[in-house]
Amino acid sequence: MIEINTAFEKSICGRNDWLRIKSRHGNSESIAYVLVHDSNKELVECTLSNLNVYSEYRCVSKFVVITDDKEIKDLIDAYALKNVKSEKIDDISNILDYYKLVDFTKNIIVISDREPFGTGILKYLEPEEMVDYVISAVFKVR
C-alpha cells in the first residue's frame, strides 16, 4: 500500500511539473518534449545533434528538453539551438510516472539507457553506433 501511495504522489508531482511546462511552452503538435532520464552526456549530445532529423520527419518546429540534471541542462543550453528550449525540474522520474498513467502528449521522446524507458543495448554500443541507434530506434526514422 505504501508503494502505491508513493507512486501516486510522484505522479501528482509529475502532473504539476507537466502543467507548469505546458503553460510555459504550449502543447501543439509542432512541439516535441524530450525527457532526458539519463546523465550520459554522449547520449544527450547525440540526441541534440540529431533533433533536426526528427524535426523534418515529424514536422516539429520546437523542442523542449526536460531534465533534472543541472550539468545536462547546461550542456543543452551550450548547444544554443534556436528551436530548442531547456527546462530543469526537481525529479524527472515524477513526470515519467505521470506519463505511465496519462498519455499527455503524442510528441514525447524519452532519452534513457535504463529500463523500462530505454534499452540495455546502449550499454554495449560504441558512440558511433549510438548515433545510428538514436536515429533509427528512438526517432523511428529508418
NORGI-V316375 format. One record per pair of residues at least 6 apart in sequence whose C-alpha atoms are under 8 Angstrom apart, sorted by the first residue. I is the first residue (numbers start at 0). GAP is how many residues later the second one is. D is the distance in Angstrom with one decimal. If there is no record, write none. Layout:
((I;GAP;D) (I;GAP;D))
This chain:
((6;90;7.2) (9;83;7.9) (9;84;4.9) (9;85;7.9) (9;87;6.7) (9;88;7.5) (10;83;5.6) (10;84;6.6) (10;85;7.9) (10;86;5.2) (10;87;4.3) (10;90;7.9) (11;82;7.8) (11;86;7.1) (12;81;6.0) (12;82;7.3) (13;78;7.9) (13;79;7.8) (13;80;4.3) (13;81;3.7) (13;82;7.1) (13;83;6.8) (13;84;5.3) (14;79;8.0) (14;80;6.5) (14;83;6.0) (16;72;7.2) (16;78;6.7) (17;77;6.8) (20;66;7.8) (24;39;7.8) (26;78;7.4) (28;31;7.3) (28;77;7.8) (28;78;7.0) (29;29;6.4) (29;30;4.3) (29;31;5.3) (29;32;6.5) (30;29;5.7) (30;30;6.2) (30;31;4.8) (30;32;5.7) (30;33;7.4) (30;76;6.9) (31;28;6.5) (31;30;6.4) (31;31;4.9) (31;32;6.4) (31;75;4.7) (31;76;5.7) (31;77;7.4) (32;30;5.8) (32;31;4.9) (32;32;5.9) (32;33;7.2) (32;74;6.2) (32;75;4.8) (32;76;6.2) (33;29;6.9) (33;30;6.1) (33;31;4.5) (33;32;6.0) (33;74;5.9) (33;75;4.7) (33;76;5.8) (33;77;7.0) (34;30;6.0) (34;31;4.9) (34;32;6.2) (34;57;7.5) (34;73;7.4) (34;74;6.1) (34;75;4.7) (34;76;6.0) (35;8;7.6) (35;29;7.0) (35;30;6.0) (35;31;5.1) (35;32;7.9) (35;56;7.6) (35;74;6.1) (35;75;4.8) (35;76;6.5) (36;30;6.8) (36;31;7.9) (36;55;6.4) (36;56;7.4) (36;73;6.9) (36;74;5.8) (36;75;5.1) (37;73;6.8) (37;74;5.1) (37;75;6.8) (37;76;7.7) (38;30;6.9) (38;33;6.5) (40;31;7.1) (41;85;7.1) (42;68;7.8) (42;87;7.3) (43;28;7.7) (43;67;7.6) (45;84;7.6) (45;85;5.8) (45;88;7.5) (46;64;8.0) (46;84;7.9) (46;87;6.8) (47;28;7.6) (47;31;8.0) (49;85;7.0) (52;82;7.6) (52;88;7.9) (53;6;7.5) (53;85;6.0) (53;87;7.4) (54;6;6.5) (56;84;7.0) (60;22;6.6) (61;21;4.8) (61;22;6.0) (61;23;7.8) (62;20;6.2) (62;21;4.7) (62;22;6.2) (63;20;5.8) (63;21;4.8) (63;22;5.6) (63;23;7.0) (64;11;7.9) (64;19;7.1) (64;20;6.2) (64;21;4.7) (64;22;6.1) (65;20;5.9) (65;21;4.8) (65;22;5.8) (65;23;7.1) (65;26;7.6) (66;6;6.6) (66;19;7.8) (66;20;6.4) (66;21;5.1) (66;22;6.2) (66;24;7.9) (66;25;6.0) (67;20;5.2) (67;21;5.0) (67;22;5.5) (67;23;5.4) (67;24;5.5) (68;19;7.1) (69;18;7.1) (72;13;6.4) (72;14;7.3) (72;15;6.6) (75;10;6.8) (76;8;7.7) (76;9;6.9) (108;29;7.4) (108;30;7.9) (109;7;6.7) (109;8;7.5) (110;6;7.8) (110;7;6.8) (110;27;8.0) (111;6;4.8) (111;7;7.5) (112;6;5.4) (112;7;6.0) (112;8;7.8) (112;9;5.9) (112;10;7.1) (113;6;6.2) (121;8;6.8) (134;6;6.3) (134;7;7.2) (135;6;4.8))
